[in-house]
Amino acid sequence: MNSMYALNIVIQSFWSLLVPIGIGVLLGWLCTEKLGLGNYMFVIFILLGVAVGIVSMVKFLFSALAGLERLENEQKQNMKNKK
């Protein structure tokens, strides 16, 4: 596997986890501060952001793994065709 491809997978996994958590924190803060709802909304939105982030990261990793397997199969097929 190419090291740049691996680095790309790591960075995208990180962002697919981090962005939903950040959005959850922002929405929780807005609900708490601007709408005057209790602190429980802040906690709920953080937990929701974490859950969505984990699901998003797992989906991305499965799709990246499928793409990696496809690339490996194509490389094997090309090696067979060259011989």
Order of alpha helices (4+ residues) and beta strands (2+ residues): alpha-alpha
